[in-house]
Amino acid sequence: MIEQRRILATTIPGPRSQELQARKTATVSAGVSTGLPVYVERAGGGILVDVDGNQLIDFGSGIAVATVGNAAPRVVEAVRQQVADFTHTCFMVTPYEEYLAVCEQLAELTPGDHEKRSALFNSGAEAVENAVKIARHATGRQAVVAFEHGYHGRTNLTMALTAKNMPYKHRFGPFAGEIHRMPMAYPYRWPTGADACADEAFEVFTQGVHTQVGEENTAAVILEPIQGEGGFIVPAPGFVRRVADWCREHGIVFVADEIQTGFCRTGDWFASEHEDVVPDLVTTAKGIAGGMPLAAVTGRADLMDAVHPGGLGGTYGGNPVACAAALGAIETMRAENLCERARQVEALFRPRLEAIADKFGVVGDIRGRGAMLAVELVSDLERKTPDADLTARVNKACHAAGLVTLTCGTYGNVFRFLPPLSAGDELLSEGLDVLEQAFADSV
């Protein structure tokens, strides 16, 4: 077990990490960037141990992947046993029980008590792309509606769905067609204020689809219940439910992209549950398998079964080792009640973030749920002017002090906090101390 405390044995990054970074520069495409060039050799709980002996506090979980922590015992044992049995056969050639068991768990855990089916893939982008395929096939329609500030992946189709140009879309077009974008119910930045946001955003959405696309042409509406890369935007209360109900009224498939929000991250198994929303299709990945590559589309049996045999799949989709890891991760989430733990993390973080906001006067908004929280930094509280430069300075100061932090947001001015749910309160509190000091050094 790794001692759960921050240790700065060298400067960050240390000499060994710098040597490895030089090797990266010589061999890895420059298009694959690194936010913090510290090379990790071990990890567990809420600590990352680098090759120089530094121990860093992890507020990122590998972008919400290591929800159960790195090297979670149940995940490790499940993977070890499966690797010893076999690593691959391709489920489409000769299937195996682990795939079925994951699909059974997804049917039980995802919102709604209707009959469900799942298909397994490798990444969140693959899951989203296949959800679109399923919706188009089942409805016979082509148009897909996404939202401003949304992020859905880096494949050609999912780049089209993604809102932000840099770095995700810049000079990679042309993109897939029949993708339409509508305004998101973003309470902090809604022109007439947060109180009017839900009603007005829903009106803009429905009118926009009606006039620009046509309900009868729309196969799917895809929405993150809490937007991830776009800035951890929590839609105005009631907006998601109204969109889902409207989709059902018009025979449109409502797809909840729960890739970043799923598996206990927001204090529920899935963020859709917060407003009792039952999506037609749910896409999952990230936290599903304790760090192993696995993704899924889960949804109504009639939609999932509408696709002809052979229409879904992939060589590695639902790899048995990844499936075993998912079963170990889900068992951990159940046994350790990680939904409750996420709510405890929020109770610890919010007062500290509010204190930082009061002290430094640069936080325009604090938002999120559970262990998926964010602060939006601005240079002018009244005008809500995004301050990406300050965000970058605070982020750099956190890294130098041994705290792994992540930024996001359409304007590059949002800190997002995604700690592993295996991290203890004492360690998280120390990380918040480092964060506060980074603000003091940067503002």
N, C-alpha and C positions, 0 to 999 in steps of 0.2 A: 504494500500500500504506500502510495506516495504521500509524504508529509504535506498536509494541507496548509502551507504557508508560502508567502512570496519570498524568494531569495534572489538577490542581484549579485551574482558572482563576478560579472563583467559588465562593461557597458552593453547596451542593447542597440544593435546586435553585437554579439561577441566575435572574437577572431575566427573561431571555427565556422560560425554561421556566415561570416563574410567570405571565407574561402569557398563555402558551398554556393553562396550567391554568385561568386565569380564563375563557378562551373555552370550554374543555371544560365547565366548570360551567354556563355559559350555554346550551350547545347539546346536550350529551350526557346521556343519562339517568343519574341518580344511581346507578342499579342497576349501571352499568358502572364498577367501581372501578379505581383505579390504585395499585399498591403503592408505586411510586417515581415521582413526577410530574416526571421528567426526560425531556425530549422529544429523541429521537434523530434525527440527520440523516445519520449515516454509521455503518457498523460493519464490522468485519473482524477475522479472527483471534480474539482474546479481548477485544477492545476495542469499547466503544460510545462514539461521539462525540456529545455533545449540542449543542444550538443555542447554548449559551453558551461552547463551546470546551472544555468539560471532557471528559476521556477516562476512562471508567469501566471497571474490570475486570469482566468478565461471568462470574458463577458460575451463571447460570440458563439460558442458551441459549434464551430465550423459552419456558421450560418444556419443555426437551428437544427443541425444534424445530430450532434451528440447530446440529445435531450436527456438520455439516461446516464450520461457521462461516458467518457472514454474507458474502454476495457471493463465495462460492466460485467460482473461475474457470470450472470445467466447468459449474456450474449457470448462471452468468451467460451463458455463450456459448450453451448449449442453449436458454435462455429467449429470448435475443435473436433467435436464428435462427427459433424457432417463432413468436414474435410477428410477425416479418416475413412468415412464410408464411400463417398464419391463427390467430385466437384462439379460435374456437368454431364448431362446426357442430351439436353435440349428438350424442354417439356413438349414441344410439338412433334418430337420423334418418339421418345419413350418417357412418359410422365412419371411423377413421383409424388408422394403424399404431402411433402412439405408445402408445395404450391397450393394444394387443396386446403391445408390447414390455415395458411395465411388468408386465403379467400373467405374461409369460414369466419375467421376473426374479424375481417373487414365487414362482412355482412352483419355481424353482431354489433360492432362498435360504431359504424357510421350512422348518421341521423336517419330516423324513420324505421318503422317496423314492417315495411313492405318487403316483398320478395326481391332479392338482390342477386346480382352477378358481379364478378370482378375479372379483370385481365391485368396481368403483371408485366411491368416493363423495367427499364434501368434507371431512368432519370425523370425529374419533374417535367422537363420539356417534352419528353416522349409521352408522358401521361396526358398532358394537355393536348398534344397533337392528335392522339388517339381519341380523346374525348370529342374533339371536333369531328373527326372521321365518323364516330358513332352517331353523333347528333345529325350530321348531314345524311348519313345512310338511312337512319330511322325515319327522318322527317321528309326526305326527298327535297329539302331546301338547301340553299347554299350560303346565305349570309350569316355572319357571326358578328355579334356586338360585344365590344370590350369597353374599358373605361380609361379615362385620363388617369395618369400616375400608375397604371397597372404594369405589372411585370409577370410574364408567363413563360419565358425561356429564350433560348438562343438559336434554335433551328429557324429555318426560313419562315415557316408558318407562325411559330411562336414569337419571332421577332416582329412580325406584322402585328401581333396582338399586343406586344409590349409597347408602352407609350414613349419611353425615354430614348432619345437618339444616342447620346454619348454616355457610355462607351458601347452600348449594346447593338445599335443599328447603323452607326455611321459608316457610310460608303459600302454597305453590304447588300444594298438592294439591286434589282427590284424585288419586292416582297410578294408573298401570296396575296391573291385578290379576294374580294368580297369580305373584307374586314372593315368594320365601321366602329368609330370611337365616340363615346358619349361622356359628358362631364360626370365626375365623381362627386358624391355628396361629402365634401371635405369641409367639415364644420369650421375649422380655424380660418380657412381662406375663402369661405363662401361670401360673395360680394355683399349680400344683405344681412349677414350675420348667422351665427350658429342656430338660433331659434327657428329661422325660416328655412334652414338648409334642407331638411328632409322633404318637406312638401314641394319646395321649388325645384330641387334636383330631380325628384320623381317626375314632376310635370315636364321638365326639360328632356328627361330621358324618354318618356313615352311619346312626346311630340316629335322628338328627333328620330326615333325609330319609325314612327308612322309616316313622317314626311320624307325622310332620306332613304329609308330601306324598304318599309312595308312589312307589317307583321307577318303576312302570308309568305314572305320570302325569307324570313329569319329562322334559321335552324337552331341557333343557340345564343344565349347571353352568358358570358363568362365573367365571373367577379370573384375577387379575393375578399372574404368576409372581414379581414383586416389587411389592407394592402401592405406588402412587404418592402420591396426595393423602392417603391414610390414614396416611402416615408412613414411606414407604420400608421397609415391613415385609418382611423376607425370611422366608418361611415356613420352619418347621423342616425340616431335611434329610429328604427322602423323602416329605414330605406331598403335594407337588404330583403326584409320580409315582403315589402310591397313589390319589389322587383320580381321576387320569386313567384308571388301570387299572380302578378300580371303575366308572367311567362306561361304559367299553367293555364290561364284564361285563354291565351292565344296559341296554345299547342307548341310553344317554344321550349326547348330544352334548357333548363337552368343548371349551369355548371358552376359549382363552388370549387374554386382553386384553393385547396387547403394544404398546399405543399409546404408552406412555411408556418401555417397556423395549426396544423394538425398534431395529434398525439400528445395531448395534455399541455401543450405550450401556453395556451391562453387561460388555463384554469378549467377548461372542459376538454373532453376528448377531441372535439372539433369546435372551431369558433362559430360555426353555423348554429350550434345548439343554444347560444346565448339569447337568441330571439326565437327559438323553436322553429328555425327554418329547416325544411327538409328538401335538399337539392335533388334534382333528377339524376345528376352525375356528380361524383366527388373525385377530384384528383388528389393523390397523396404521394409523398416521397420524403425527403429530408429525414425527419425524426422517426420514420417507420422502422428502421433496421439497425439502429445503434451505430451507424457509420458505414455500413455496407451498402452498395448501390442497389436500390430497389425502389420501384414506384408502382402505382396502381391507378386504375380507373374502376370505381365501384358505382353501381347505379341500378336503376329500375331494371328488372329482369326483361321486360318487353323491349326496352331500348338496347340493352347489351346483347340480347339474343337475336336482334334484328339483323345483325351483320352476318353475312354468309360465312360458312366454315373456311378457315384459312385467311380471312380478311384481317384478323388481328394476330399479333405475335411478334417474334423476333428471336434470333439465335440465343441471346443471353437472358431474355426477359423471364423473370421469376427464377433466376439461378438458385439451385438448392442451398448453397452456402448462405446467400443473401436471405433466402426464406427462413432458414434456421435462425439467423441473426434476428430477423423480425419477430419470430416467435419468442425468442429470448427477451427482446426489448419490450414487447407487449406484456409478457409475464412480469417483467420488472415494473412496468407502469402500474399494473394491477396490484402487485404485492406491496409496493412502496407508496401507493396512493399518490401518484405524481400530479394528478389534477389538483389535489389539495396543496401539494408542495408548491405548485406554480402560484396559487393564490397567496401562500405565505411569502413567496419571493416578492410579489407585488406589494404586500403589506410592509415589507422591509424597505423596498426601493422608493416607493412614492413619497414618504415624508422626507427622505434625503434629497430626492430630486426637487421637491418643492422648496426645501431649504436653499439649495443651489440657485434656484430661480429667484428667490427673494434676495439672496445675498449679492448676486452679480448683475441682475437686471438685463440679461441677454437671452433668457428663455421665453419664447413666445407661447409655447404650448407643451404640455406634458400629456401624453396619451398612451393608449395600449391597454392590454388586459393580461393578467397573469404574469408569466415570465417573458412577455413580449411587450416591452415598454420602450418609449422614445421621448426625447426632448428635441424640439425644433428651435434652432438658434437664429436670432434676428439682431440686426444692428439698430433697429428703431422699433420699439414695442408698439407704437401707435400705427405706424405704416406697415409693420410686419415685413420689413425688408430682409430677405434671406441673407445670412452671413456665412457663406461657405468658407471664407478665409479663416474666420475664428474657429469654425468647426475643424478645419484641418490642423490648426495650431493646437487645439485642445487634444485632438486625436494623437498628434505627434508626441505631446507631453505625456499622455497616458502610456504610450508604447515605450518611451524611454524609461518610465518608472516601473515597467513590468506589469502593465495591465493591457490585455488584448481587448481593444474596443473596435467597433464597426460603425461606419457612417453609411448613410443612404439618403434617399430623397431626390425628387425631381430637380431640386435646386442645390443639392449637395450640402445641405445645412442641418441634417438630422443625425443625432446619435441614436443608435438602436441598441438595446440591451437584451441579450439572449443567453443568459447564463445556463450552464448545465443544471438540471434539477437535482443532481447529485452533490452540488456545492453546498457547503454548510453556511449558516448565517454569519459566523465569525469571519470567514474568508470573504463572503460577499460584502460585509461591512468594511473590511479593509480595502476592498476594491473601490467602494464608494468614497472612502477617504482619499485614495489616490486620484479618483475622478475630481473631487472637490479641489484638491491641490492643483491639479492640471488647469482647472478654470482660473484659480487664483494666479497661476503663473502666466496665463495666456490672455486674459481679458485686459 
